[in-house]
């Protein structure tokens, strides 16, 4: 077992951002003497949103992504960001699965199909982490991803590329589809490559509730051309006519623009939605089995690839397979033979275990865990301290035991109470959290631990929106990073702003341990 210079206690506060806006700032107006004092001492500020944590630019952070980055010691890019980067850099052309799909198409019959939702909505971007969908948003794809695929397929000289356009109208305006159709027609004209072959609403193509009769409508259109026949020069007129009859984008029945563009024997298909839940049934229908009765013969010898992992049991090649995260902080400590302790109340237990450990459910060797039950109340504004005292007491006990060179916990109240929008309760939540941290700080001083405090994202610092109403969402504000150690924290890095990915390397540096190569975050200790 390696020697540890100094044991570390890491506290992650959920929903504690930094804001200089006083109105509606529950953190500023709470009595938090401990955090106030620590913030005046050895402190830095960390970015916790957008590309800094692997989310799309400008998107607020969340608890899952926050703990993932904190524990991994690197930026964990979400699928949508990985795809955006591959498309914008042109590296999508070198994607191994795409290259194989193009090679297959050229070897077989020279035909490749792109199927997916054609939309440009990032406004409620969903984040899919491992098998967890962690926001209530609805975005499934982006039109730029489809454009990037068409350009890549053209680059690989596949003779025929057919686009099957699933219209949105749910995460976009119900009649915005004509604009996207126009965009696609202009794009293929400019490329002098690709054919818009089918238009069908997501209601039919992207059902996720086992309403297989809906999928059948899309399937029969895609395979057999069952639907209204038209041509590219008349399609806008046709769709506007559907709108006039109250058939909006989500519910468009199949419109067939190219008989040649039907899915046939030995064809190659790429399903390009990056979000899994609404593409599973269509992938299953084409690649595994049809769960409906139809007289349409099923195309044989299809080669199907998917943008991301729609189901871990599906056999289809993936353009962007899930990434495994080797040597996250918990794994690295375990590999050094060191004991560690992770604690949270029920609401945030998954965050200090599964997410902090890089998507691993089981504990690592020498890792112990404790889940404190969250209070059983209808809404947490009714008991804003939640179980912060019990979490604090357990941490004090573990620190005093001196058994664990690394201990960590999460405090849920600022986030969970912040989500209720009840300002007075959020103030109490922050005060309760501060009291618990005070107890932990005292135990750390007595037991020779360095206390480090950070947060996963902002929330309680903004309880009012710009119009004076309740603000219940996360924020894009920076979060604190505080240390009781004698080594001073850097407040800047040469090439970027400090971010959550820098926490784990800093912890290891403070403990006097080597930082694994996989951790691309930087120690902030001077």
C-alpha positions as CSV (number, residue, x, y, z in Angstrom):
1,X,0.0,0.0,0.0
2,X,1.3,3.5,-0.9
3,X,2.0,6.2,1.7
4,X,-0.5,9.0,1.8
5,X,1.0,12.4,2.7
6,X,-2.3,13.8,3.9
7,X,-5.8,12.3,4.0
8,X,-8.6,14.3,2.2
9,X,-12.3,14.8,2.9
10,X,-14.2,16.0,-0.2
11,X,-17.6,17.6,0.3
12,X,-19.8,18.1,-2.8
13,X,-22.7,20.5,-2.2
14,X,-25.5,20.0,-4.6
15,X,-26.7,23.2,-6.2
16,X,-24.4,25.8,-4.6
17,X,-23.3,28.3,-7.3
18,X,-21.6,31.6,-7.1
19,X,-23.6,34.7,-8.0
20,X,-23.1,38.4,-7.3
21,X,-26.8,39.0,-7.9
22,X,-28.3,39.6,-4.5
23,X,-32.0,39.4,-5.2
24,X,-33.3,35.9,-4.9
25,X,-29.9,34.6,-3.8
26,X,-30.6,32.1,-1.0
27,X,-26.9,31.4,-0.4
28,X,-26.0,35.0,0.1
29,X,-28.9,35.7,2.4
30,X,-28.4,32.5,4.5
31,X,-26.4,32.6,7.7
32,X,-23.4,30.5,6.5
33,X,-20.4,31.4,8.6
34,X,-18.4,28.3,7.8
35,X,-18.7,28.6,4.0
36,X,-18.2,32.4,4.3
37,X,-14.9,31.9,6.2
38,X,-13.7,29.1,3.8
39,X,-14.5,31.3,0.8
40,X,-12.3,34.1,2.1
41,X,-9.4,31.6,2.6
42,X,-7.8,29.2,0.2
43,X,-10.3,29.2,-2.7
44,X,-10.8,28.9,-6.4
45,X,-13.9,28.9,-8.7
46,X,-14.8,26.1,-11.1
47,X,-16.8,26.0,-14.3
48,X,-19.6,23.5,-14.1
49,X,-21.7,23.9,-17.2
50,X,-21.6,23.5,-21.0
51,X,-18.5,22.3,-22.8
52,X,-16.5,22.6,-19.5
53,X,-18.3,19.5,-18.3
54,X,-18.9,17.8,-21.7
55,X,-22.4,19.3,-22.3
56,X,-23.4,21.4,-25.3
57,X,-22.3,25.0,-25.2
58,X,-24.3,27.1,-22.8
59,X,-26.3,24.2,-21.3
60,X,-26.6,24.3,-17.5
61,X,-24.8,21.6,-15.5
62,X,-26.6,18.8,-13.6
63,X,-25.9,16.5,-10.7
64,X,-25.1,13.4,-12.8
65,X,-22.7,15.2,-15.2
66,X,-21.2,17.1,-12.3
67,X,-20.3,14.0,-10.2
68,X,-19.1,12.2,-13.3
69,X,-16.6,15.0,-14.1
70,X,-15.6,15.4,-10.4
71,X,-14.9,11.7,-10.0
72,X,-13.3,11.1,-13.4
73,X,-10.8,13.9,-13.3
74,X,-11.4,14.6,-17.0
75,X,-14.2,16.1,-19.1
76,X,-16.7,13.4,-20.0
77,X,-18.2,14.4,-23.3
78,X,-21.8,13.5,-23.8
79,X,-22.8,11.8,-27.0
80,X,-24.3,14.9,-28.6
81,X,-21.0,16.8,-28.0
82,X,-18.9,14.0,-29.3
83,X,-21.0,13.9,-32.5
84,X,-21.0,17.7,-32.8
85,X,-17.2,17.7,-32.5
86,X,-16.8,14.9,-35.1
87,X,-19.1,16.7,-37.6
88,X,-17.6,20.2,-37.2
89,X,-14.1,18.9,-37.5
90,X,-14.8,16.6,-40.4
91,X,-13.6,13.6,-38.4
92,X,-17.0,11.9,-39.0
93,X,-15.6,10.9,-42.4
94,X,-13.0,8.7,-40.6
95,X,-15.5,7.1,-38.2
96,X,-14.8,3.4,-38.4
97,X,-18.4,2.3,-38.3
98,X,-19.4,4.8,-41.0
99,X,-16.4,3.8,-43.2
100,X,-17.5,0.1,-42.9
101,X,-21.2,1.0,-43.7
102,X,-20.0,2.9,-46.8
103,X,-17.8,0.0,-47.9
104,X,-20.7,-2.4,-47.4
105,X,-23.0,-0.3,-49.5
106,X,-20.4,-0.1,-52.3
107,X,-19.8,-3.8,-52.2
108,X,-23.5,-4.7,-52.2
109,X,-25.7,-2.4,-54.3
110,X,-24.4,1.1,-53.9
111,X,-27.4,2.2,-51.7
112,X,-27.3,3.7,-48.2
113,X,-30.2,5.1,-46.2
114,X,-30.2,7.8,-43.4
115,X,-33.2,7.6,-41.0
116,X,-33.8,10.0,-38.2
117,X,-35.5,13.1,-36.8
118,X,-34.7,16.2,-38.7
119,X,-34.7,19.1,-36.2
120,X,-32.4,21.8,-34.9
121,X,-33.7,22.1,-31.4
122,X,-31.1,22.2,-28.6
123,X,-33.5,24.1,-26.3
124,X,-34.3,21.1,-24.1
125,X,-31.3,18.9,-24.8
126,X,-31.6,15.6,-23.2
127,X,-28.5,14.1,-21.7
128,X,-28.2,10.3,-21.8
129,X,-25.6,9.0,-19.4
130,X,-25.0,5.3,-19.6
131,X,-28.6,3.9,-19.3
132,X,-29.9,6.9,-17.5
133,X,-31.8,9.7,-19.2
134,X,-31.1,12.6,-16.9
135,X,-33.3,15.5,-18.1
136,X,-36.9,15.8,-19.0
137,X,-36.0,17.4,-22.4
138,X,-37.0,16.0,-25.7
139,X,-34.2,16.5,-28.3
140,X,-33.2,13.4,-30.2
141,X,-31.0,14.5,-33.1
142,X,-29.7,17.5,-35.0
143,X,-30.0,18.4,-38.7
144,X,-26.3,19.2,-38.8
145,X,-25.5,15.6,-37.8
146,X,-27.5,14.4,-40.9
147,X,-25.7,16.9,-43.1
148,X,-22.3,15.7,-41.8
149,X,-23.3,12.1,-42.6
150,X,-24.4,13.0,-46.1
151,X,-21.1,14.8,-46.8
152,X,-19.1,11.8,-45.3
153,X,-21.0,9.3,-47.4
154,X,-20.5,11.4,-50.5
155,X,-16.7,11.6,-49.6
156,X,-16.7,7.8,-49.6
157,X,-18.3,7.7,-53.1
158,X,-21.4,5.6,-52.3
159,X,-23.5,6.0,-55.5
160,X,-26.9,6.5,-53.8
161,X,-27.8,8.1,-50.5
162,X,-31.5,8.3,-49.5
163,X,-32.8,10.5,-46.6
164,X,-35.8,9.5,-44.6
165,X,-37.0,12.6,-42.8
166,X,-38.9,12.1,-39.5
167,X,-40.7,15.4,-38.9
168,X,-40.6,16.8,-35.3
169,X,-43.3,19.3,-34.3
170,X,-43.0,18.3,-30.6
171,X,-39.6,19.8,-29.6
172,X,-40.1,22.4,-32.4
173,X,-43.1,24.4,-33.6
174,X,-45.8,22.1,-35.0
175,X,-45.5,23.6,-38.5
176,X,-41.7,24.2,-38.6
177,X,-41.2,21.1,-40.8
178,X,-41.6,22.9,-44.1
179,X,-38.6,25.0,-43.2
180,X,-36.5,22.0,-42.5
181,X,-37.7,20.2,-45.6
182,X,-36.7,23.3,-47.6
183,X,-33.3,23.3,-45.9
184,X,-32.7,19.6,-46.8
185,X,-33.8,20.1,-50.4
186,X,-31.4,23.1,-50.7
187,X,-28.6,21.1,-49.1
188,X,-28.8,18.1,-51.4
189,X,-29.1,20.4,-54.4
190,X,-25.9,22.3,-53.3
191,X,-24.1,19.0,-52.6
192,X,-25.4,17.6,-55.9
193,X,-25.8,14.4,-53.9
194,X,-28.5,12.7,-51.9
195,X,-32.2,12.2,-52.3
196,X,-35.0,13.2,-49.9
197,X,-37.0,10.0,-50.2
198,X,-39.6,9.9,-47.4
199,X,-41.2,12.2,-44.9
200,X,-43.1,10.8,-41.9
201,X,-44.0,12.2,-38.5
202,X,-42.2,11.1,-35.4
203,X,-45.6,9.8,-34.0
204,X,-45.3,6.9,-36.4
205,X,-41.5,6.5,-36.8
206,X,-40.4,7.1,-33.2
207,X,-43.0,5.5,-30.9
208,X,-41.5,4.3,-27.6
209,X,-44.7,2.8,-26.0
210,X,-44.9,-0.5,-27.9
211,X,-47.6,0.9,-30.1
212,X,-46.3,-1.2,-32.9
213,X,-49.2,-0.2,-35.2
214,X,-47.7,3.2,-35.3
215,X,-44.3,1.9,-36.3
216,X,-46.1,-0.2,-39.0
217,X,-47.4,3.0,-40.7
218,X,-43.8,4.3,-41.0
219,X,-42.4,0.9,-41.9
220,X,-44.8,0.3,-44.8
221,X,-44.0,3.8,-46.1
222,X,-40.3,3.3,-45.8
223,X,-40.3,-0.2,-47.4
224,X,-43.3,-0.4,-49.7
225,X,-44.0,3.2,-50.4
226,X,-47.4,3.1,-48.8
227,X,-48.4,6.8,-48.5
228,X,-49.0,9.9,-50.6
229,X,-46.8,10.1,-53.7
230,X,-45.3,13.4,-54.7
231,X,-42.1,15.1,-56.0
232,X,-39.6,17.4,-54.5
233,X,-41.0,20.5,-56.3
234,X,-44.5,19.9,-54.8
235,X,-43.6,18.7,-51.3
236,X,-43.9,22.1,-49.6
237,X,-47.4,22.5,-51.0
238,X,-48.4,19.0,-49.9
239,X,-47.2,19.5,-46.4
240,X,-48.9,22.9,-46.1
241,X,-52.1,21.3,-47.2
242,X,-51.7,18.7,-44.4
243,X,-51.2,21.6,-41.9
244,X,-54.5,23.1,-43.2
245,X,-56.2,19.9,-42.3
246,X,-54.7,19.9,-38.8
247,X,-52.1,17.2,-39.6
248,X,-49.0,18.8,-38.1
249,X,-45.4,17.7,-38.3
250,X,-45.5,15.2,-35.5
251,X,-48.4,13.4,-37.1
252,X,-47.6,13.5,-40.8
253,X,-48.5,10.2,-42.5
254,X,-45.9,9.0,-44.9
255,X,-45.1,11.1,-48.0
256,X,-43.1,9.3,-50.7
257,X,-40.8,11.4,-52.8
258,X,-38.8,8.6,-54.4
259,X,-39.9,5.1,-55.3
260,X,-36.3,4.2,-55.9
261,X,-35.6,5.3,-52.3
262,X,-37.5,2.4,-50.7
263,X,-35.5,0.2,-48.3
264,X,-34.7,-3.0,-50.3
265,X,-32.8,-6.2,-50.0
266,X,-29.1,-5.8,-49.3
267,X,-29.4,-2.1,-48.5
268,X,-27.3,-0.3,-45.9
269,X,-29.0,1.8,-43.2
270,X,-27.8,4.3,-40.6
271,X,-30.2,5.5,-37.9
272,X,-28.8,8.9,-36.9
273,X,-30.8,9.9,-33.8
274,X,-28.3,10.2,-30.8
275,X,-31.0,9.7,-28.2
276,X,-31.9,6.1,-27.6
277,X,-35.5,5.8,-26.3
278,X,-37.4,6.7,-29.5
279,X,-35.3,4.7,-32.0
280,X,-35.2,1.4,-30.3
281,X,-38.5,0.1,-31.8
282,X,-37.6,1.1,-35.4
283,X,-34.1,-0.5,-35.0
284,X,-35.7,-3.7,-33.6
285,X,-38.3,-3.7,-36.5
286,X,-35.7,-3.5,-39.2
287,X,-32.9,-5.5,-37.6
288,X,-34.4,-8.1,-35.3
289,X,-38.1,-8.8,-35.6
290,X,-41.4,-7.2,-36.7
291,X,-43.9,-6.9,-33.9
292,X,-46.9,-6.3,-36.2
293,X,-48.7,-8.1,-39.0
294,X,-48.2,-6.7,-42.5
295,X,-48.3,-8.1,-46.0
296,X,-45.2,-6.1,-46.9
297,X,-42.2,-8.5,-47.4
298,X,-39.3,-7.7,-45.1
299,X,-36.1,-6.6,-46.9
300,X,-33.4,-9.3,-46.6
301,X,-29.7,-8.9,-45.8
302,X,-29.9,-5.3,-44.3
303,X,-26.8,-3.8,-42.9
304,X,-27.8,-1.5,-40.0
305,X,-25.7,0.9,-38.0
306,X,-26.9,3.2,-35.2
307,X,-25.5,6.6,-34.1
308,X,-25.3,5.6,-30.4
309,X,-26.2,2.6,-28.3
310,X,-30.0,2.3,-28.4
311,X,-30.1,-0.9,-26.4
312,X,-27.0,-2.8,-25.0
313,X,-28.5,-6.0,-26.3
314,X,-28.8,-4.9,-29.9
315,X,-26.1,-6.3,-32.2
316,X,-25.8,-3.3,-34.5
317,X,-22.5,-1.5,-35.0
318,X,-22.4,2.0,-33.4
319,X,-20.9,5.2,-34.8
320,X,-20.4,6.5,-31.3
321,X,-20.3,3.6,-28.8
322,X,-20.4,4.3,-25.0
323,X,-17.0,5.3,-23.6
324,X,-15.5,3.4,-20.7
325,X,-13.8,5.6,-18.1
326,X,-10.6,3.9,-16.8
327,X,-8.9,5.0,-13.6
328,X,-11.5,7.4,-12.2
329,X,-10.6,8.6,-8.7
330,X,-12.3,5.8,-6.8
331,X,-10.7,3.1,-9.0
332,X,-7.3,4.7,-8.8
333,X,-7.4,4.8,-5.0
334,X,-8.6,1.2,-5.0
335,X,-5.7,0.2,-7.2
336,X,-3.3,1.8,-4.7
337,X,-4.8,-0.4,-1.9
338,X,-6.3,2.6,-0.2
339,X,-9.6,2.6,1.8
340,X,-12.3,5.2,0.8
341,X,-15.7,6.1,2.1
342,X,-18.6,7.6,0.1
343,X,-21.8,9.0,1.8
344,X,-25.0,10.7,0.7
345,X,-28.7,10.7,1.5
346,X,-31.0,8.7,-0.7
347,X,-31.7,11.5,-3.2
348,X,-28.0,11.8,-4.1
349,X,-26.7,8.3,-3.3
350,X,-26.4,7.3,-7.0
351,X,-24.3,10.4,-7.5
352,X,-21.6,9.6,-5.0
353,X,-21.5,6.0,-6.1
354,X,-22.5,5.2,-9.7
355,X,-21.8,8.6,-11.3
356,X,-18.8,9.5,-9.2
357,X,-17.3,6.1,-10.0
358,X,-17.6,6.7,-13.8
359,X,-20.8,4.6,-14.4
360,X,-19.9,1.6,-12.3
361,X,-22.6,0.2,-10.1
362,X,-20.5,-2.0,-7.8
363,X,-18.1,-0.6,-5.2
364,X,-14.4,-0.9,-5.9
365,X,-12.2,-2.9,-3.6
366,X,-11.7,-1.1,-0.3
367,X,-14.5,1.3,-1.0
368,X,-17.2,1.6,1.6
369,X,-20.5,3.3,1.2
370,X,-23.3,4.7,3.3
371,X,-26.8,5.8,2.3
372,X,-28.7,7.9,4.8
373,X,-32.5,7.8,4.2
374,X,-33.9,11.1,2.8
375,X,-36.9,12.3,4.8
376,X,-40.3,11.1,3.6
377,X,-42.1,14.4,3.0
378,X,-44.3,15.5,0.1
379,X,-41.9,18.3,-1.0
380,X,-38.5,19.1,0.6
381,X,-39.4,22.8,1.3
382,X,-41.4,21.2,4.2
383,X,-38.1,19.9,5.8
384,X,-35.4,22.0,4.1
385,X,-32.5,20.6,6.1
386,X,-33.4,17.1,4.7
387,X,-30.8,14.6,6.2
388,X,-27.9,17.0,6.2
389,X,-27.2,16.6,9.9
390,X,-27.2,12.8,9.7
391,X,-24.8,12.9,6.7
392,X,-22.6,15.3,8.6
393,X,-22.6,13.1,11.7
394,X,-21.7,10.0,9.7
395,X,-18.8,11.9,8.0
396,X,-17.5,13.1,11.4
397,X,-17.5,9.6,12.6
398,X,-15.6,8.3,9.6
399,X,-13.1,11.1,9.7
400,X,-12.4,10.6,13.4
401,X,-12.0,6.8,12.8
402,X,-8.9,7.7,10.6
403,X,-9.6,4.4,8.7
404,X,-10.0,6.1,5.3
405,X,-7.4,8.2,3.5
406,X,-10.2,9.5,1.3
407,X,-13.8,10.3,2.5
408,X,-16.4,12.1,0.4
409,X,-20.1,13.1,0.7
410,X,-22.8,15.0,-1.0
411,X,-25.2,17.5,0.6
412,X,-28.5,17.5,-1.2
413,X,-30.6,20.4,0.4
414,X,-29.5,23.4,-1.7
415,X,-30.4,21.6,-4.9
416,X,-33.5,19.6,-3.9
417,X,-35.0,22.6,-2.0
418,X,-33.9,25.0,-4.7
419,X,-36.0,23.0,-7.1
420,X,-39.2,23.7,-5.1
421,X,-38.8,27.4,-5.8
422,X,-39.6,28.3,-2.2
423,X,-37.0,30.9,-1.3
424,X,-37.3,30.9,2.5
425,X,-36.9,27.1,2.5
426,X,-33.8,27.3,0.3
427,X,-32.2,29.8,2.8
428,X,-32.8,27.2,5.5
429,X,-31.4,24.5,3.3
430,X,-28.2,26.4,2.8
431,X,-27.9,27.1,6.6
432,X,-28.3,23.5,7.5
433,X,-25.7,22.5,4.9
434,X,-23.3,25.0,6.4
435,X,-23.8,23.7,9.9
436,X,-23.0,20.2,8.8
437,X,-19.9,21.3,7.0
438,X,-18.8,23.1,10.1
439,X,-18.9,19.8,12.1
440,X,-16.9,18.0,9.4
441,X,-14.3,20.9,9.3
442,X,-13.8,20.6,13.0
443,X,-13.3,16.8,12.8
444,X,-10.9,17.2,9.9
445,X,-8.8,19.7,11.9
446,X,-8.7,17.3,14.9
447,X,-7.9,14.3,12.7
448,X,-5.3,15.7,10.3
449,X,-7.5,15.7,7.2
450,X,-7.6,18.4,4.5
451,X,-11.2,19.5,3.8
452,X,-12.0,20.3,0.2
453,X,-15.5,21.7,-0.6
454,X,-17.0,22.1,-4.1
455,X,-20.4,21.8,-5.8
456,X,-21.7,20.0,-8.9
457,X,-23.7,23.0,-10.3
458,X,-25.5,26.1,-9.3
459,X,-29.2,26.4,-8.2
460,X,-29.9,28.0,-4.8
461,X,-28.1,31.2,-5.7
462,X,-30.9,32.0,-8.2
463,X,-34.4,31.5,-6.7
464,X,-36.0,34.2,-8.8
465,X,-36.2,34.6,-12.5
466,X,-35.7,37.8,-14.4
467,X,-39.4,38.7,-14.0
468,X,-39.4,38.1,-10.3
469,X,-41.1,34.7,-10.5
470,X,-39.8,31.4,-9.1
471,X,-36.6,30.0,-10.6
472,X,-36.5,26.3,-10.0
473,X,-33.8,25.2,-12.5
474,X,-30.0,24.8,-12.3
475,X,-27.8,27.7,-13.4
476,X,-24.6,28.1,-15.5
477,X,-22.8,29.8,-12.7
478,X,-19.4,28.8,-11.4
479,X,-19.1,26.8,-8.2
480,X,-16.7,27.2,-5.3
481,X,-13.6,25.0,-4.7
482,X,-12.3,25.5,-1.2
483,X,-9.4,23.9,0.7
484,X,-8.2,24.0,4.3
485,X,-4.8,22.7,3.1
486,X,-1.7,24.9,3.3
487,X,-1.0,24.6,-0.5
488,X,-2.7,27.4,-2.3
489,X,-5.3,26.7,-5.0
490,X,-4.7,28.2,-8.4
491,X,-7.4,30.5,-9.7
492,X,-6.4,30.1,-13.4
493,X,-4.8,27.7,-15.8
494,X,-2.7,28.6,-18.9
495,X,-5.1,27.3,-21.6
496,X,-8.6,27.2,-20.0
497,X,-10.7,28.0,-17.0
498,X,-10.5,25.7,-14.0
499,X,-13.4,23.2,-14.0
500,X,-14.9,20.2,-12.2
501,X,-12.5,17.9,-14.0
502,X,-9.7,19.4,-11.9
503,X,-11.0,18.3,-8.6
504,X,-9.8,14.6,-8.7
505,X,-6.2,15.5,-9.7
506,X,-6.1,18.1,-7.0
507,X,-7.3,15.6,-4.4
508,X,-4.6,13.1,-5.5
509,X,-1.9,15.8,-5.5
510,X,-2.9,16.8,-1.9
511,X,-2.7,13.2,-0.9
512,X,0.8,12.9,-2.4
513,X,-0.3,10.3,-4.9
514,X,0.5,10.0,-8.6
515,X,-2.2,11.2,-11.1
516,X,-3.1,8.6,-13.7
517,X,-2.6,9.4,-17.3
518,X,-6.3,9.1,-18.1
519,X,-7.0,12.1,-15.9
520,X,-6.6,15.0,-18.2
521,X,-7.8,17.5,-15.5
522,X,-5.0,19.5,-13.7
523,X,-4.1,19.8,-10.1
524,X,-5.0,23.3,-8.9
525,X,-2.4,23.2,-6.1
526,X,0.4,25.7,-6.6
